Amino acid sequence: MSQYRLWIIWIIGSIYVSGLLSYWMFFSEDKTQFLPGDTSYAHYQIELKCSACHEEWGEVKQNACMDCHEQQMENIHDSHPKTKFNTPSTKKMLKKVDATRCVSCHQEHKPESTDHGNVSQPSDFCWHCHDNIAEERPSHEGVTFDSCSTAGCHNYHDNRALYEDFVAKHLDEPNLKEAPVVEAKEVYKKIVKIIQAPLFPGDVAVTEELMREWHDSAHAAAGIDCLQCHRTSEKDSTWVKKPNYQVCMECHEQEGQDFQMGHHGMRLAHELSPMTPGMSRSGLEFKRDAKHKELTCVSCHSSHEYDVQKAAVEACLKCHNDSHSKKFSQSKHNHLWLKEKGGTGLVNSGVSCATCHMPRVLKDVRGEEKIVVEHNQSANLRPHDIMVRQVCMDCHGYEFSLKSLADEALIQRNFIGQPEVDLETFDWVRERNK
């Protein structure tokens, strides 16, 4: 082949490759070709939105992490906030590990070095600051530094359920408290401007069933008619057949923002298409007919029938098909849930999927402190012993709760039976408090 032809092939090939790369970079939503490595479980949903974390030329934005996680850090009373490293003694430690930057420990696209909790530091990183812990606490002599966060003792960011004083205070509590119940959520009202218009335009066909569902709903009780959701805007009453999730956020802003912080809704926060079970890399099993189900507000609450009890269990089981989920129907938690639903159990004594994964928490809602449902279903899962203080201890003793969450086999059985693991934490504290 002549040199001239080789030059022609090289030029055409270069133009083709340049054009393809330009298309992927500027026009295609799929930018996986540019990923330097697999994205972690925490962020794979938004890996196609590079600008969520990166500056234009690749550097990680200094505030990218806190843009999403600042409220979470405040809610859990971060054990290692940035301000902790402002003293002369702690500033010296920053030369070993710069603990003021999230990416010092949580680097993305490095699956080969990413471990428990999406930490990309070696698992013994605690020793950089706590190398003299055996002198401060004789009970820790001989304990390896790579076991700090895996032996049921410490969590870097949220250690509230594991402080020694807290452990000592709650030693020897009964496994189950008397008359256990969870906190009641508070209903808050939004003043709705009732528009003086028919429920729906005359040229729109609405079935009798849909009218019944609306009539029996909280929306009807609040004076919210069809056009409140099915219109283009407040100024334009053009009928919209299928409103998007942003319509819900006009009244349920807090719930919508929380939902977008979790794994189910985080793609929406970055203007990507809704998450589907088929996109999941969690390792969980999902029902085959749910793989392409888009996750938005109406995935759980339905379009017209806003039954929160259905949303609390049935909505979850429409998609989830893993062992933990399938065993729920046989659990004592479900037995309590069915009793409450049937009117024979104490109010708020039932335990649904949402009771644990979307707990009732105290939040500022339009200037008022209210107990509301946490719609970020990921908030107390990583690490899941956050659930101990937030959920489990409403009904159970502390030691039983922590051991249960440390027993992976028990979790897979949806807590049918007793925990079969032992945590040295309690032995140490009992020994120190003799």
C-alpha positions in Angstrom: 0.0 0.0 0.0 1.4 3.4 -1.0 2.3 6.0 1.6 -0.3 8.3 0.1 -3.1 5.9 0.8 -1.8 5.4 4.4 -2.0 9.1 4.9 -5.6 9.2 3.6 -6.6 6.3 5.9 -4.9 8.0 8.9 -6.6 11.4 8.2 -10.1 9.8 7.7 -9.6 7.7 10.9 -8.5 10.7 12.9 -11.5 12.7 11.7 -13.8 9.8 12.6 -12.4 9.3 16.1 -12.4 13.0 16.7 -16.0 13.3 15.6 -17.0 10.3 17.8 -15.3 11.7 20.8 -16.9 15.1 20.2 -20.3 13.6 20.0 -19.8 11.7 23.3 -18.4 14.7 25.0 -20.9 17.4 23.9 -24.1 15.7 22.7 -24.5 12.2 24.2 -25.8 11.6 27.7 -23.7 8.4 27.9 -20.1 9.5 28.9 -19.0 6.2 30.4 -16.2 6.1 27.8 -14.4 8.9 29.7 -14.6 7.3 33.1 -11.1 6.5 34.4 -12.5 3.6 36.4 -15.6 2.1 38.0 -17.6 4.5 40.2 -18.4 3.5 43.7 -21.8 2.3 45.0 -22.4 5.7 46.5 -22.2 7.6 43.2 -22.6 5.3 40.2 -26.1 6.7 39.7 -24.7 10.1 38.7 -21.5 9.0 37.1 -22.8 10.4 33.7 -23.1 13.9 35.2 -19.3 14.7 35.5 -20.0 18.3 36.4 -21.7 17.2 39.6 -18.3 16.6 41.1 -15.7 17.9 38.7 -14.6 21.3 37.4 -14.5 21.7 33.6 -11.0 20.3 33.3 -11.3 17.3 35.6 -10.4 18.7 39.1 -12.8 17.7 41.8 -14.7 20.7 43.1 -13.7 21.7 46.6 -17.4 21.9 47.7 -18.8 19.1 45.5 -19.1 16.7 48.4 -20.7 19.1 50.8 -23.2 20.3 48.2 -24.9 17.0 48.7 -23.7 15.8 52.1 -23.5 18.9 54.3 -27.0 18.5 55.8 -26.3 14.8 56.5 -23.1 15.6 58.3 -24.9 18.2 60.5 -27.8 15.7 61.3 -25.4 13.0 62.5 -23.2 15.4 64.4 -20.0 14.6 62.5 -17.3 13.2 64.9 -14.5 14.6 62.7 -15.7 17.9 61.3 -13.3 20.2 59.4 -13.3 22.6 62.4 -11.8 19.8 64.6 -8.5 20.3 62.8 -8.0 24.0 63.5 -5.9 23.7 66.6 -2.1 23.6 66.5 -1.9 20.0 67.6 -4.5 18.7 65.2 -3.0 20.7 62.3 0.1 18.7 62.6 -1.9 15.5 61.8 -3.0 17.0 58.5 0.5 16.3 57.2 -0.3 12.6 57.4 -3.9 12.6 56.2 -5.6 15.9 55.1 -8.8 15.2 57.0 -10.2 18.6 55.9 -10.9 17.2 52.4 -13.4 14.4 51.7 -11.4 13.2 48.7 -8.4 12.4 51.0 -10.3 9.3 52.1 -13.1 9.0 49.5 -11.5 8.9 46.0 -13.8 7.8 43.2 -12.9 5.5 40.2 -10.5 3.4 42.3 -12.4 0.2 42.9 -9.1 -1.7 43.5 -8.4 0.4 46.6 -11.9 1.2 47.8 -13.1 -0.7 50.8 -15.9 -0.7 53.4 -17.7 2.6 53.5 -16.3 3.7 50.2 -13.0 4.5 51.9 -10.0 4.6 49.6 -7.4 4.9 52.3 -5.7 1.8 53.7 -8.0 0.2 56.3 -5.5 1.1 59.1 -5.7 4.9 58.5 -6.8 5.6 62.1 -3.2 5.1 63.4 -2.0 8.3 61.7 -3.7 10.3 64.5 -4.3 7.6 67.2 -1.0 5.8 67.2 -0.7 6.2 71.0 -4.2 4.9 71.8 -2.9 1.9 73.8 -1.3 4.4 76.2 -4.5 6.4 76.6 -6.7 3.3 76.8 -5.0 0.1 78.1 -8.0 -1.9 77.0 -6.9 -1.2 73.4 -3.5 -2.7 73.7 -2.9 -5.3 71.0 -5.9 -4.2 69.0 -5.0 -3.7 65.3 -5.8 -0.4 63.6 -7.5 -2.1 60.7 -10.3 -3.3 63.1 -11.4 0.1 64.4 -14.4 0.4 62.1 -15.1 -3.3 61.6 -15.3 -4.7 65.1 -18.5 -2.9 66.2 -16.6 -0.1 67.8 -16.0 3.1 65.8 -17.4 5.0 62.8 -15.3 8.0 61.6 -18.2 10.4 61.0 -21.1 9.2 63.2 -19.9 7.6 66.5 -22.9 8.6 68.6 -24.1 5.1 69.0 -20.7 3.8 70.0 -19.3 6.3 72.6 -18.1 4.4 75.7 -20.3 6.5 78.0 -23.3 5.8 75.8 -22.5 2.1 75.8 -22.1 2.0 79.6 -25.4 3.9 80.1 -27.4 1.4 78.1 -25.7 -1.9 79.2 -28.1 -4.7 80.2 -31.2 -3.2 78.7 -34.0 -5.7 78.0 -34.1 -6.9 74.4 -37.6 -5.6 73.9 -39.0 -2.6 75.8 -42.4 -2.5 77.3 -45.2 -1.3 74.9 -42.7 -0.3 72.2 -43.8 2.4 69.7 -42.2 4.8 67.3 -42.7 8.6 67.4 -45.8 9.9 65.7 -45.3 12.0 62.7 -46.8 15.5 62.8 -49.1 16.7 60.1 -48.3 20.2 58.8 -50.6 22.1 56.5 -49.8 24.2 53.6 -52.2 27.0 52.8 -53.5 26.2 49.3 -54.9 28.8 47.0 -58.1 27.1 45.7 -58.6 28.1 42.1 -62.1 29.0 41.0 -62.3 26.6 38.2 -63.8 23.2 37.5 -62.0 20.1 38.7 -60.9 19.5 35.1 -61.6 20.9 31.6 -64.7 19.7 30.0 -62.8 18.1 27.1 -60.8 15.8 29.4 -62.2 12.4 30.2 -61.7 11.4 33.8 -63.0 8.0 35.0 -65.3 7.4 37.9 -62.6 5.4 39.7 -60.1 8.3 39.5 -62.7 10.7 40.8 -63.3 8.4 43.7 -59.6 8.1 44.5 -59.2 11.8 44.4 -62.4 12.4 46.5 -61.1 10.1 49.3 -57.6 11.6 49.3 -55.9 14.2 51.5 -55.6 16.4 48.3 -59.4 16.7 48.1 -59.6 17.5 51.8 -57.0 20.3 51.3 -58.9 21.7 48.4 -56.5 20.6 45.7 -58.3 19.8 42.5 -57.2 18.1 39.3 -55.9 21.3 37.7 -53.6 22.1 40.7 -51.4 19.3 39.4 -52.4 18.8 35.8 -51.8 22.4 34.6 -48.8 23.9 32.8 -48.3 26.6 35.4 -50.1 28.9 37.8 -50.8 31.3 34.9 -51.5 28.6 32.3 -54.3 26.1 32.9 -53.5 24.1 29.8 -54.1 20.4 30.7 -51.0 18.3 31.3 -51.8 14.6 31.0 -48.8 13.3 33.0 -47.3 15.9 35.4 -43.7 15.3 36.4 -42.4 14.9 40.0 -41.6 18.7 40.2 -45.4 19.3 40.6 -45.3 17.3 43.8 -42.5 19.5 45.1 -44.6 22.7 44.8 -46.2 21.6 48.1 -43.9 18.8 49.3 -40.6 20.6 48.8 -38.9 19.1 51.9 -39.8 15.5 51.0 -38.8 16.0 47.4 -35.4 17.4 48.4 -34.8 14.6 50.8 -35.8 12.0 48.2 -33.2 13.4 45.8 -30.5 12.9 48.4 -31.0 9.1 48.4 -30.1 6.4 46.0 -33.7 6.3 44.6 -33.8 10.0 43.6 -30.3 11.3 43.3 -30.4 11.2 39.5 -33.3 13.6 39.5 -31.2 16.1 41.5 -28.7 16.2 38.6 -31.2 16.4 35.8 -30.7 12.8 34.7 -33.4 10.4 33.8 -35.1 8.7 36.9 -33.4 5.8 38.5 -34.7 2.3 37.7 -34.0 -1.0 39.5 -32.4 -2.2 36.3 -29.6 0.4 36.7 -28.8 -0.8 40.2 -25.3 -2.1 41.0 -26.2 -2.7 44.7 -26.1 -6.4 44.3 -29.7 -6.6 45.5 -32.2 -8.7 43.6 -35.2 -7.0 42.0 -38.4 -8.4 40.5 -38.1 -8.9 36.7 -41.2 -6.9 35.8 -39.9 -3.9 37.9 -36.5 -3.5 36.2 -37.6 -0.6 34.0 -39.8 1.1 36.6 -38.8 4.7 37.0 -38.4 5.9 40.6 -40.2 9.2 41.3 -42.7 10.4 43.9 -45.6 8.4 42.2 -43.6 5.2 42.3 -44.6 4.8 45.9 -47.5 7.1 46.3 -49.4 6.2 43.1 -50.8 9.0 40.9 -54.1 9.6 42.6 -54.4 7.2 45.6 -52.1 8.6 48.3 -52.2 5.7 50.8 -49.2 6.0 53.0 -49.6 2.5 54.4 -49.4 1.0 50.9 -46.3 3.2 50.3 -44.7 1.9 53.5 -44.6 -1.8 52.5 -46.3 -2.7 49.2 -44.5 0.0 47.2 -41.1 -1.4 48.4 -42.0 -5.0 47.6 -43.1 -4.2 44.1 -39.4 -3.9 43.2 -37.3 -5.5 45.9 -36.9 -9.2 45.7 -33.9 -9.9 47.9 -33.9 -12.3 50.9 -34.3 -9.5 53.5 -37.4 -8.1 51.7 -39.0 -11.4 50.9 -38.7 -12.5 54.6 -40.5 -9.5 55.8 -43.9 -11.1 55.5 -42.8 -13.8 58.0 -41.2 -11.4 60.5 -42.6 -10.3 63.9 -42.3 -6.7 62.5 -44.9 -7.5 59.9 -47.1 -9.2 62.4 -47.1 -6.0 64.4 -47.7 -3.9 61.3 -50.7 -6.0 60.3 -52.2 -5.7 63.8 -51.8 -1.9 63.8 -53.4 -1.7 60.3 -56.2 -4.0 61.4 -56.9 -1.8 64.5 -56.0 -4.4 67.1 -52.4 -3.1 67.8 -51.2 0.0 69.5 -50.9 3.1 67.3 -47.4 3.4 65.9 -46.4 0.0 67.2 -46.3 -1.6 63.7 -43.0 -1.9 61.9 -43.1 -1.5 58.2 -40.2 -1.2 55.7 -40.5 2.6 56.0 -40.4 2.5 59.8 -36.7 1.6 59.6 -35.6 2.8 56.2 -37.6 6.1 56.2 -37.8 6.9 59.9 -39.6 9.8 61.6 -37.1 12.5 62.4 -37.2 16.1 63.7 -36.8 18.6 61.0 -37.3 22.3 60.3 -40.3 22.5 58.0 -41.1 26.0 56.8 -39.7 27.5 60.0 -41.3 25.0 62.4 -39.7 22.0 64.1 -41.8 19.0 63.1 -41.5 15.2 63.3 -41.7 14.1 59.7 -40.9 11.1 57.5 -37.3 11.0 56.3 -37.6 10.6 52.5 -33.9 10.0 51.9 -34.1 6.2 52.3 -30.3 6.0 52.2 -29.7 8.3 55.2 -29.3 5.6 57.9 -27.9 2.8 55.8 -24.2 3.7 55.4 -23.1 2.8 58.0 -26.3 1.1 59.1 -25.6 1.3 62.8 -26.8 4.9 62.5 -30.1 3.1 62.6 -29.5 2.0 66.2 -30.2 5.4 67.9 -32.6 6.6 65.2 -34.8 3.6 64.9 -34.0 0.4 66.8 -33.8 1.8 70.3 -37.4 3.1 70.1 -38.4 -0.6 70.7 -35.2 -2.6 71.6 -32.4 -2.5 74.0 -29.1 -1.1 72.9 -26.9 -4.2 73.0 -29.6 -6.3 71.3 -29.9 -3.6 68.5 -26.2 -3.3 67.8 -25.6 -7.1 67.8 -28.6 -7.6 65.4 -27.2 -5.1 62.9 -23.8 -6.8 63.1 -25.4 -10.2 62.2 -25.6 -10.3 58.4 -27.4 -13.6 58.5 -30.0 -12.2 60.8 -30.5 -9.2 58.5 -31.0 -11.5 55.5 -33.7 -13.3 57.6 -35.3 -9.9 58.3 -34.6 -10.3 62.0 -36.4 -13.6 62.4 -34.6 -15.1 65.4 -31.9 -13.9 67.7 -28.5 -12.3 67.0 -25.7 -14.9 67.0 -22.7 -12.6 67.0 -20.7 -11.2 69.9 -19.3 -7.8 70.0 -16.2 -7.2 72.2 -17.3 -3.6 72.7 -19.7 -4.6 75.5 -17.2 -6.9 77.2 -14.6 -4.1 77.3 -17.0 -1.6 78.7 -18.2 -4.0 81.4 -14.6 -4.8 82.4 -13.7 -1.0 82.6 -16.8 -0.3 84.7 -16.4 -3.0 87.3 
